[in-house]
Amino acid sequence: MATVRDQRKEETRRRVFEAAVEIFRRDGVAASRIDDIATLAGVSRGTFYFHYPTKEDVLLEVLHESERQIVADLEDLPEDAPLSQVFDRLSAALCAAWEPDPRLLADVAAVALRSASSAAAMADTETDWLRGNLAVRFRAAAQRGELAAVLPPEMISDLYLGHVLCGLLAWFGNQTALSLRAVLGGVTHFFWQGAQAPP
């Protein structure tokens, strides 16, 4: 059971996180000052560094929070849901996470790419929720003949998520051209046409 001290520590961490996200949105991540974050959170500069060694660590937490919500949405689907439903649910969850407030998207995407390029990060279950969930669904789809099993499910998951990340960044760069939902639908269409099992 968490002690009062642990609870206070977690409350402070949350305050620092929320202050950092607010300052990042206001000033941009690169221009954000740790002193401004600490002042807004009502803590010392050292307290910021105790909880987050770098600004990138805050962005990783933004990524993980987003990923946890997306996985929770996917887990509401039955295990045997067709991939079309999985893709639709994933797109809806991504739209809910990023369309209302895309200001941090490019910075979080950059952190996601750096994190994914690390072999240790790929094996870390803390950063593997979405990838792992999709791999399980891709494996089941291959077993029922819905998906061509030309690559391991984990690789298919990586490829699909890479396409999705590119789609998010393309939308971020030109938000007036199409809705995020339309962009993600197009990304899924291109991916799915190549991965779908032949009739």
Short mmCIF file of the C-alpha atoms (twelve columns), coordinates in Angstrom:
data_MODEL
# 
_entry.id   MODEL 
# 
loop_
_atom_site.group_PDB 
_atom_site.id 
_atom_site.type_symbol 
_atom_site.label_atom_id 
_atom_site.label_alt_id 
_atom_site.label_comp_id 
_atom_site.label_asym_id 
_atom_site.label_seq_id 
_atom_site.Cartn_x 
_atom_site.Cartn_y 
_atom_site.Cartn_z 
_atom_site.pdbx_PDB_model_num 
ATOM 1   C CA . MET A 1   0.000   0.000   0.000   1 
ATOM 2   C CA . ALA A 2   1.327   3.423   -0.934  1 
ATOM 3   C CA . THR A 3   2.512   5.565   1.940   1 
ATOM 4   C CA . VAL A 4   1.505   9.202   2.380   1 
ATOM 5   C CA . ARG A 5   5.022   10.122  1.272   1 
ATOM 6   C CA . ASP A 6   4.669   8.068   -1.935  1 
ATOM 7   C CA . GLN A 7   1.308   9.686   -2.617  1 
ATOM 8   C CA . ARG A 8   2.740   13.187  -2.169  1 
ATOM 9   C CA . LYS A 9   5.672   12.294  -4.401  1 
ATOM 10  C CA . GLU A 10  3.278   11.127  -7.125  1 
ATOM 11  C CA . GLU A 11  1.132   14.269  -6.732  1 
ATOM 12  C CA . THR A 12  4.251   16.429  -7.108  1 
ATOM 13  C CA . ARG A 13  5.333   14.454  -10.168 1 
ATOM 14  C CA . ARG A 14  1.902   14.981  -11.710 1 
ATOM 15  C CA . ARG A 15  2.009   18.723  -10.976 1 
ATOM 16  C CA . VAL A 16  5.436   18.973  -12.595 1 
ATOM 17  C CA . PHE A 17  4.226   16.971  -15.604 1 
ATOM 18  C CA . GLU A 18  1.133   19.122  -16.114 1 
ATOM 19  C CA . ALA A 19  3.138   22.333  -15.725 1 
ATOM 20  C CA . ALA A 20  5.722   21.109  -18.241 1 
ATOM 21  C CA . VAL A 21  3.054   20.206  -20.793 1 
ATOM 22  C CA . GLU A 22  1.432   23.626  -20.346 1 
ATOM 23  C CA . ILE A 23  4.756   25.431  -20.846 1 
ATOM 24  C CA . PHE A 24  5.620   23.199  -23.834 1 
ATOM 25  C CA . ARG A 25  2.305   24.127  -25.448 1 
ATOM 26  C CA . ARG A 26  2.830   27.807  -24.737 1 
ATOM 27  C CA . ASP A 27  6.497   28.189  -25.683 1 
ATOM 28  C CA . GLY A 28  7.348   25.088  -27.706 1 
ATOM 29  C CA . VAL A 29  9.526   22.337  -26.283 1 
ATOM 30  C CA . ALA A 30  12.877  23.680  -27.494 1 
ATOM 31  C CA . ALA A 31  12.244  27.186  -26.111 1 
ATOM 32  C CA . SER A 32  10.750  26.003  -22.819 1 
ATOM 33  C CA . ARG A 33  12.716  26.876  -19.685 1 
ATOM 34  C CA . ILE A 34  12.920  24.492  -16.724 1 
ATOM 35  C CA . ASP A 35  12.680  27.493  -14.386 1 
ATOM 36  C CA . ASP A 36  9.293   28.426  -15.886 1 
ATOM 37  C CA . ILE A 37  8.043   24.857  -15.464 1 
ATOM 38  C CA . ALA A 38  9.232   24.699  -11.851 1 
ATOM 39  C CA . THR A 39  7.649   28.065  -11.033 1 
ATOM 40  C CA . LEU A 40  4.317   27.053  -12.533 1 
ATOM 41  C CA . ALA A 41  4.401   23.734  -10.650 1 
ATOM 42  C CA . GLY A 42  5.396   25.466  -7.407  1 
ATOM 43  C CA . VAL A 43  8.561   23.392  -7.004  1 
ATOM 44  C CA . SER A 44  12.303  23.900  -7.176  1 
ATOM 45  C CA . ARG A 45  14.344  23.359  -10.326 1 
ATOM 46  C CA . GLY A 46  15.920  20.336  -8.598  1 
ATOM 47  C CA . THR A 47  12.478  18.821  -8.059  1 
ATOM 48  C CA . PHE A 48  11.835  18.992  -11.796 1 
ATOM 49  C CA . TYR A 49  15.079  17.105  -12.472 1 
ATOM 50  C CA . PHE A 50  14.321  14.592  -9.732  1 
ATOM 51  C CA . HIS A 51  11.158  13.550  -11.560 1 
ATOM 52  C CA . TYR A 52  12.250  14.192  -15.164 1 
ATOM 53  C CA . PRO A 53  15.974  14.170  -15.982 1 
ATOM 54  C CA . THR A 54  15.236  15.850  -19.337 1 
ATOM 55  C CA . LYS A 55  12.383  17.532  -21.188 1 
ATOM 56  C CA . GLU A 56  12.357  14.445  -23.414 1 
ATOM 57  C CA . ASP A 57  11.337  12.371  -20.389 1 
ATOM 58  C CA . VAL A 58  8.208   14.521  -20.069 1 
ATOM 59  C CA . LEU A 59  7.448   13.904  -23.745 1 
ATOM 60  C CA . LEU A 60  7.897   10.160  -23.216 1 
ATOM 61  C CA . GLU A 61  5.272   10.335  -20.494 1 
ATOM 62  C CA . VAL A 62  2.916   12.182  -22.886 1 
ATOM 63  C CA . LEU A 63  3.531   9.364   -25.378 1 
ATOM 64  C CA . HIS A 64  2.912   6.658   -22.767 1 
ATOM 65  C CA . GLU A 65  -0.310  8.286   -21.541 1 
ATOM 66  C CA . SER A 66  -1.596  8.517   -25.093 1 
ATOM 67  C CA . GLU A 67  -0.584  4.931   -25.788 1 
ATOM 68  C CA . ARG A 68  -2.270  3.624   -22.622 1 
ATOM 69  C CA . GLN A 69  -5.563  5.248   -23.643 1 
ATOM 70  C CA . ILE A 70  -5.338  3.892   -27.191 1 
ATOM 71  C CA . VAL A 71  -4.634  0.369   -25.929 1 
ATOM 72  C CA . ALA A 72  -7.546  0.619   -23.482 1 
ATOM 73  C CA . ASP A 73  -9.805  1.544   -26.423 1 
ATOM 74  C CA . LEU A 74  -8.488  -1.389  -28.471 1 
ATOM 75  C CA . GLU A 75  -8.943  -3.812  -25.600 1 
ATOM 76  C CA . ASP A 76  -12.661 -2.990  -25.569 1 
ATOM 77  C CA . LEU A 77  -12.914 -4.833  -28.893 1 
ATOM 78  C CA . PRO A 78  -13.493 -8.610  -28.902 1 
ATOM 79  C CA . GLU A 79  -10.325 -10.667 -29.424 1 
ATOM 80  C CA . ASP A 80  -11.629 -11.912 -32.785 1 
ATOM 81  C CA . ALA A 81  -12.635 -8.471  -34.088 1 
ATOM 82  C CA . PRO A 82  -11.781 -8.097  -37.781 1 
ATOM 83  C CA . LEU A 83  -8.805  -5.899  -38.517 1 
ATOM 84  C CA . SER A 84  -11.046 -3.300  -40.148 1 
ATOM 85  C CA . GLN A 85  -12.604 -2.695  -36.704 1 
ATOM 86  C CA . VAL A 86  -9.174  -2.607  -35.065 1 
ATOM 87  C CA . PHE A 87  -7.950  -0.028  -37.581 1 
ATOM 88  C CA . ASP A 88  -11.107 2.058   -37.148 1 
ATOM 89  C CA . ARG A 89  -10.796 1.993   -33.352 1 
ATOM 90  C CA . LEU A 90  -7.104  2.890   -33.504 1 
ATOM 91  C CA . SER A 91  -7.804  5.798   -35.865 1 
ATOM 92  C CA . ALA A 92  -10.614 7.083   -33.651 1 
ATOM 93  C CA . ALA A 93  -8.385  6.888   -30.565 1 
ATOM 94  C CA . LEU A 94  -5.526  8.709   -32.318 1 
ATOM 95  C CA . CYS A 95  -7.912  11.406  -33.503 1 
ATOM 96  C CA . ALA A 96  -9.262  11.827  -29.967 1 
ATOM 97  C CA . ALA A 97  -5.709  12.108  -28.626 1 
ATOM 98  C CA . TRP A 98  -4.205  14.506  -31.184 1 
ATOM 99  C CA . GLU A 99  -6.784  16.329  -33.276 1 
ATOM 100 C CA . PRO A 100 -8.014  18.708  -30.549 1 
ATOM 101 C CA . ASP A 101 -4.498  19.790  -29.549 1 
ATOM 102 C CA . PRO A 102 -1.703  18.862  -31.981 1 
ATOM 103 C CA . ARG A 103 0.902   21.306  -30.645 1 
ATOM 104 C CA . LEU A 104 3.123   18.610  -29.122 1 
ATOM 105 C CA . LEU A 105 2.637   16.023  -31.867 1 
ATOM 106 C CA . ALA A 106 5.892   16.617  -33.761 1 
ATOM 107 C CA . ASP A 107 7.988   16.612  -30.578 1 
ATOM 108 C CA . VAL A 108 6.288   13.487  -29.216 1 
ATOM 109 C CA . ALA A 109 6.699   11.782  -32.612 1 
ATOM 110 C CA . ALA A 110 10.422  12.579  -32.586 1 
ATOM 111 C CA . VAL A 111 10.722  11.019  -29.124 1 
ATOM 112 C CA . ALA A 112 8.753   7.980   -30.307 1 
ATOM 113 C CA . LEU A 113 11.147  7.507   -33.223 1 
ATOM 114 C CA . ARG A 114 14.213  7.800   -31.002 1 
ATOM 115 C CA . SER A 115 12.654  5.414   -28.506 1 
ATOM 116 C CA . ALA A 116 11.752  2.893   -31.228 1 
ATOM 117 C CA . SER A 117 15.284  2.986   -32.636 1 
ATOM 118 C CA . SER A 118 16.617  1.631   -29.362 1 
ATOM 119 C CA . ALA A 119 16.582  -2.167  -29.210 1 
ATOM 120 C CA . ALA A 120 16.250  -1.952  -25.426 1 
ATOM 121 C CA . ALA A 121 13.167  0.256   -25.771 1 
ATOM 122 C CA . MET A 122 11.542  -2.203  -28.155 1 
ATOM 123 C CA . ALA A 123 11.907  -4.963  -25.567 1 
ATOM 124 C CA . ASP A 124 10.666  -2.813  -22.681 1 
ATOM 125 C CA . THR A 125 7.075   -3.719  -21.815 1 
ATOM 126 C CA . GLU A 126 6.508   -0.163  -20.547 1 
ATOM 127 C CA . THR A 127 6.867   1.106   -24.112 1 
ATOM 128 C CA . ASP A 128 5.437   -1.937  -25.833 1 
ATOM 129 C CA . TRP A 129 1.710   -1.778  -25.074 1 
ATOM 130 C CA . LEU A 130 0.395   -0.687  -28.448 1 
ATOM 131 C CA . ARG A 131 2.929   -2.624  -30.502 1 
ATOM 132 C CA . GLY A 132 2.219   -5.777  -28.492 1 
ATOM 133 C CA . ASN A 133 -1.560  -5.376  -28.659 1 
ATOM 134 C CA . LEU A 134 -1.472  -4.974  -32.431 1 
ATOM 135 C CA . ALA A 135 0.907   -7.915  -32.825 1 
ATOM 136 C CA . VAL A 136 -1.553  -10.162 -30.980 1 
ATOM 137 C CA . ARG A 137 -4.361  -8.992  -33.256 1 
ATOM 138 C CA . PHE A 138 -2.238  -9.425  -36.391 1 
ATOM 139 C CA . ARG A 139 -1.271  -12.951 -35.291 1 
ATOM 140 C CA . ALA A 140 -4.937  -13.880 -34.770 1 
ATOM 141 C CA . ALA A 141 -5.871  -12.342 -38.139 1 
ATOM 142 C CA . ALA A 142 -3.156  -14.383 -39.877 1 
ATOM 143 C CA . GLN A 143 -4.392  -17.559 -38.173 1 
ATOM 144 C CA . ARG A 144 -7.927  -17.000 -39.416 1 
ATOM 145 C CA . GLY A 145 -6.704  -16.172 -42.945 1 
ATOM 146 C CA . GLU A 146 -7.481  -12.455 -42.882 1 
ATOM 147 C CA . LEU A 147 -3.858  -11.328 -43.108 1 
ATOM 148 C CA . ALA A 148 -0.959  -12.596 -45.217 1 
ATOM 149 C CA . ALA A 149 1.593   -14.075 -42.801 1 
ATOM 150 C CA . VAL A 150 4.670   -13.078 -44.782 1 
ATOM 151 C CA . LEU A 151 6.285   -11.388 -41.762 1 
ATOM 152 C CA . PRO A 152 6.127   -11.987 -38.015 1 
ATOM 153 C CA . PRO A 153 3.206   -10.154 -36.365 1 
ATOM 154 C CA . GLU A 154 5.583   -7.918  -34.372 1 
ATOM 155 C CA . MET A 155 7.165   -6.690  -37.617 1 
ATOM 156 C CA . ILE A 156 3.759   -6.103  -39.180 1 
ATOM 157 C CA . SER A 157 2.844   -4.098  -36.089 1 
ATOM 158 C CA . ASP A 158 6.034   -2.036  -36.408 1 
ATOM 159 C CA . LEU A 159 5.392   -1.416  -40.108 1 
ATOM 160 C CA . TYR A 160 1.804   -0.373  -39.542 1 
ATOM 161 C CA . LEU A 161 2.685   1.919   -36.642 1 
ATOM 162 C CA . GLY A 162 5.468   3.434   -38.752 1 
ATOM 163 C CA . HIS A 163 2.922   4.199   -41.472 1 
ATOM 164 C CA . VAL A 164 0.566   5.678   -38.870 1 
ATOM 165 C CA . LEU A 165 3.346   7.880   -37.457 1 
ATOM 166 C CA . CYS A 166 4.151   9.155   -40.948 1 
ATOM 167 C CA . GLY A 167 0.459   9.880   -41.467 1 
ATOM 168 C CA . LEU A 168 0.261   11.812  -38.191 1 
ATOM 169 C CA . LEU A 169 3.260   13.920  -39.186 1 
ATOM 170 C CA . ALA A 170 1.922   14.512  -42.711 1 
ATOM 171 C CA . TRP A 171 -1.353  15.738  -41.221 1 
ATOM 172 C CA . PHE A 172 0.490   17.876  -38.664 1 
ATOM 173 C CA . GLY A 173 2.369   19.596  -41.496 1 
ATOM 174 C CA . ASN A 174 -0.813  20.428  -43.418 1 
ATOM 175 C CA . GLN A 175 -3.859  20.321  -41.148 1 
ATOM 176 C CA . THR A 176 -6.052  22.254  -43.568 1 
ATOM 177 C CA . ALA A 177 -5.804  19.706  -46.409 1 
ATOM 178 C CA . LEU A 178 -7.626  16.772  -44.776 1 
ATOM 179 C CA . SER A 179 -8.932  15.757  -41.397 1 
ATOM 180 C CA . LEU A 180 -6.709  13.497  -39.337 1 
ATOM 181 C CA . ARG A 181 -9.345  10.782  -39.658 1 
ATOM 182 C CA . ALA A 182 -9.139  10.982  -43.473 1 
ATOM 183 C CA . VAL A 183 -5.339  10.853  -43.416 1 
ATOM 184 C CA . LEU A 184 -5.284  7.830   -41.110 1 
ATOM 185 C CA . GLY A 185 -7.933  6.163   -43.255 1 
ATOM 186 C CA . GLY A 186 -5.716  6.669   -46.300 1 
ATOM 187 C CA . VAL A 187 -2.666  5.326   -44.471 1 
ATOM 188 C CA . THR A 188 -4.601  2.231   -43.427 1 
ATOM 189 C CA . HIS A 189 -5.919  1.746   -46.964 1 
ATOM 190 C CA . PHE A 190 -2.401  1.826   -48.441 1 
ATOM 191 C CA . PHE A 191 -1.073  -0.489  -45.749 1 
ATOM 192 C CA . TRP A 192 -4.006  -2.897  -45.856 1 
ATOM 193 C CA . GLN A 193 -4.057  -3.283  -49.619 1 
ATOM 194 C CA . GLY A 194 -0.540  -4.681  -49.420 1 
ATOM 195 C CA . ALA A 195 -0.982  -6.795  -46.296 1 
ATOM 196 C CA . GLN A 196 -4.397  -8.289  -46.896 1 
ATOM 197 C CA . ALA A 197 -4.482  -12.001 -47.598 1 
ATOM 198 C CA . PRO A 198 -5.531  -12.847 -51.178 1 
ATOM 199 C CA . PRO A 199 -9.198  -13.931 -51.547 1 
# 
